Amino acid sequence: MPGLLGKKIGMTSVFSADGKNVPCTVIEVGPCVVTQVKTAATDGYDAIQLGFQAQKEKHCTKPELGHFKKAGVDPLRHLAEFKGFDGEYKAGDTITVADLFTDSDFVDVVGTSKGKGFQGVVKRHGFGGVGQTTHGQHNRLRAPGSIGACSYPAKVFKGTRMAGQMGNERVTIQNLQVLKVIPENNVLVIKGSIPGSKGSIVAIEK
């Protein structure tokens, strides 16, 4: 699906035509620069590689500098590939938010969720806790309970829900409505929340 890279600015709310207060997320989308055009003849598939946010040469590796020099563009901080673009693009072209999105479009947003650190099963998986609060029981309210049988199969199955690292993973939110496109500021106002903290990089796909 065609799309662009952007940066999450934060959340706010707007009033709809019927007077409802709608929560929304503000994203700075693009402008993105085409750094490579992949074709089925040379790469086995058709796609466009886009770059977002300029950065200094000293922060790039030599292979990255060679890649940007070949494309004839300045060094960029973030790169991503998107498929399904209409029209012909070549390296060095710039794609803006107004070129791809319009009001009332529906988009998928891909981002990295906030990291929560090591969490127990109640917060991580929504367990209700086990045991009762009477008869002297006082320290098992948020425990996971049994994790496997003792005699057979005498093992813990892979994928058993337990405590562990929570968050900081790739998350896709589908079918979010675009409430407003502000092309002069490269801003997209999307209904609802999207994964990630303020300032995080997200991919917006049509």
C-alpha positions as CSV (number, residue, x, y, z in Angstrom):
1,M,0.0,0.0,0.0
2,P,1.3,3.5,-0.7
3,G,2.2,5.6,2.3
4,L,4.5,8.1,3.9
5,L,6.6,8.4,7.0
6,G,5.7,10.9,9.7
7,K,6.3,12.0,13.3
8,K,3.7,11.9,16.0
9,I,3.2,15.3,17.5
10,G,0.6,14.6,20.1
11,M,-3.1,14.3,20.8
12,T,-5.9,16.9,20.8
13,S,-9.6,17.0,20.1
14,V,-11.8,18.7,17.5
15,F,-15.6,19.3,17.2
16,S,-17.4,17.5,14.5
17,A,-20.2,18.9,12.3
18,D,-22.8,17.6,14.7
19,G,-21.1,19.1,17.8
20,K,-19.4,16.0,19.1
21,N,-15.9,16.3,20.7
22,V,-13.7,13.9,18.8
23,P,-10.3,12.8,20.1
24,C,-7.6,12.9,17.4
25,T,-3.8,12.6,16.9
26,V,-1.7,15.1,15.1
27,I,1.1,13.7,12.8
28,E,3.7,15.6,10.9
29,V,3.8,13.7,7.6
30,G,6.6,14.2,5.2
31,P,7.8,15.7,3.0
32,C,9.4,12.4,2.0
33,V,12.2,12.1,-0.6
34,V,12.4,9.1,-3.0
35,T,15.8,7.5,-2.3
36,Q,15.4,4.4,-4.5
37,V,12.9,3.0,-7.0
38,K,12.8,-0.8,-7.0
39,T,11.4,-2.7,-10.0
40,A,10.4,-6.3,-10.7
41,A,13.1,-6.5,-13.4
42,T,16.0,-5.5,-11.1
43,D,14.8,-6.4,-7.6
44,G,12.0,-8.9,-8.1
45,Y,9.2,-6.6,-6.9
46,D,8.0,-3.0,-7.4
47,A,8.4,-0.6,-4.5
48,I,9.6,2.9,-3.7
49,Q,12.0,3.6,-0.8
50,L,11.3,6.9,1.0
51,G,13.5,8.9,3.3
52,F,12.3,11.2,6.1
53,Q,14.0,13.9,8.3
54,A,17.4,15.2,7.2
55,Q,20.5,14.4,9.3
56,K,24.2,15.3,9.2
57,E,26.7,13.3,7.2
58,K,28.8,12.6,10.3
59,H,25.8,10.5,11.7
60,C,25.7,8.2,8.6
61,T,27.7,5.2,7.9
62,K,29.8,5.0,4.7
63,P,27.3,2.6,3.0
64,E,24.5,4.9,3.8
65,L,26.4,7.9,2.4
66,G,27.0,6.0,-0.8
67,H,23.4,5.1,-1.1
68,F,22.2,8.7,-0.7
69,K,24.9,9.9,-3.1
70,K,23.8,7.5,-5.7
71,A,20.2,8.8,-5.3
72,G,21.4,12.4,-5.4
73,V,19.8,13.3,-2.1
74,D,21.0,14.7,1.2
75,P,21.4,12.2,4.1
76,L,18.1,11.2,5.7
77,R,17.4,9.7,9.1
78,H,14.6,7.2,8.4
79,L,14.0,5.0,5.4
80,A,11.0,2.8,4.5
81,E,9.6,1.0,1.5
82,F,6.0,1.3,0.2
83,K,4.3,-0.5,-2.6
84,G,1.4,0.4,-4.9
85,F,2.2,4.0,-5.8
86,D,0.4,5.3,-8.8
87,G,2.5,7.3,-11.3
88,E,6.1,7.4,-12.2
89,Y,8.7,8.5,-9.5
90,K,12.4,8.7,-9.7
91,A,15.2,9.2,-7.2
92,G,15.2,12.7,-5.7
93,D,11.4,13.3,-6.1
94,T,9.6,14.7,-3.1
95,I,6.2,13.4,-2.0
96,T,4.1,15.6,0.3
97,V,1.0,14.9,2.5
98,A,-1.3,16.6,0.0
99,D,-0.1,14.4,-2.9
100,L,-1.3,11.2,-1.2
101,F,-4.0,12.0,1.4
102,T,-7.3,13.8,1.4
103,D,-10.0,14.5,4.0
104,S,-12.2,11.5,5.0
105,D,-9.6,9.0,3.8
106,F,-9.0,5.8,5.8
107,V,-5.5,4.9,6.7
108,D,-3.4,2.2,8.6
109,V,-0.8,3.5,11.0
110,V,2.2,1.5,12.0
111,G,4.3,2.5,15.0
112,T,6.2,1.2,18.0
113,S,4.2,1.0,21.2
114,K,5.4,2.5,24.4
115,G,7.7,0.2,26.5
116,K,6.2,-0.7,29.8
117,G,9.2,-2.8,31.1
118,F,8.7,-6.1,33.1
119,Q,5.0,-6.5,34.0
120,G,3.0,-9.2,35.6
121,V,0.2,-11.2,34.1
122,V,-2.6,-9.0,35.4
123,K,-1.4,-5.9,33.5
124,R,0.3,-7.8,30.6
125,H,-2.4,-10.3,29.7
126,G,-5.5,-9.1,31.7
127,F,-5.6,-12.0,34.2
128,G,-8.1,-11.6,37.0
129,G,-5.9,-13.1,39.7
130,V,-6.5,-16.4,41.5
131,G,-7.5,-17.4,45.0
132,Q,-9.8,-15.9,47.5
133,T,-9.2,-13.1,50.0
134,T,-10.2,-15.1,53.1
135,H,-8.8,-18.1,55.1
136,G,-5.4,-16.5,55.6
137,Q,-4.6,-16.1,51.9
138,H,-2.8,-12.8,51.5
139,N,-0.1,-13.0,48.8
140,R,-1.5,-14.7,45.7
141,L,-4.0,-12.1,44.4
142,R,-2.1,-11.2,41.3
143,A,-0.4,-14.5,40.7
144,P,-0.9,-16.4,37.4
145,G,-1.8,-19.7,39.0
146,S,-0.9,-23.1,37.5
147,I,1.3,-23.0,34.4
148,G,1.3,-26.7,33.5
149,A,0.5,-30.2,34.7
150,C,2.9,-32.2,36.9
151,S,2.5,-35.7,35.6
152,Y,1.6,-35.3,32.0
153,P,2.8,-33.7,29.8
154,A,5.3,-32.7,32.5
155,K,6.3,-29.6,30.8
156,V,5.2,-26.0,30.2
157,F,3.9,-25.4,26.7
158,K,5.5,-22.7,24.5
159,G,3.5,-19.5,24.4
160,T,2.1,-19.8,27.9
161,R,1.1,-16.4,29.1
162,M,3.4,-15.3,31.9
163,A,5.0,-12.1,33.3
164,G,7.6,-10.5,31.1
165,Q,8.6,-7.5,28.9
166,M,5.6,-5.5,27.8
167,G,5.3,-3.0,25.0
168,N,8.0,-1.6,22.7
169,E,6.8,-3.7,19.8
170,R,5.5,-3.0,16.3
171,V,1.8,-2.2,16.3
172,T,-0.6,-1.6,13.4
173,I,-3.9,0.3,13.9
174,Q,-6.2,-0.2,10.9
175,N,-9.0,1.9,9.4
176,L,-8.4,5.2,11.1
177,Q,-10.2,8.2,9.5
178,V,-8.4,11.3,8.3
179,L,-10.2,14.3,9.8
180,K,-8.2,17.0,8.2
181,V,-5.1,17.6,5.9
182,I,-3.1,20.7,6.5
183,P,-0.7,20.8,3.6
184,E,1.0,24.1,4.5
185,N,2.3,22.6,7.7
186,N,2.6,19.0,6.4
187,V,0.1,17.9,9.1
188,L,-2.4,15.1,9.2
189,V,-5.2,15.0,11.8
190,I,-6.3,11.4,12.4
191,K,-9.3,10.3,14.5
192,G,-8.4,8.3,17.5
193,S,-5.1,7.3,19.0
194,I,-2.0,5.7,17.4
195,P,0.8,3.7,19.0
196,G,4.0,5.3,20.2
197,S,5.1,8.3,22.3
198,K,5.4,11.9,21.2
199,G,8.1,12.4,18.7
200,S,8.1,8.7,17.6
201,I,8.3,7.8,13.9
202,V,5.2,6.2,12.3
203,A,4.2,4.9,8.8
204,I,0.9,6.0,7.4
205,E,-0.5,3.7,4.7
206,K,-3.6,4.3,2.6
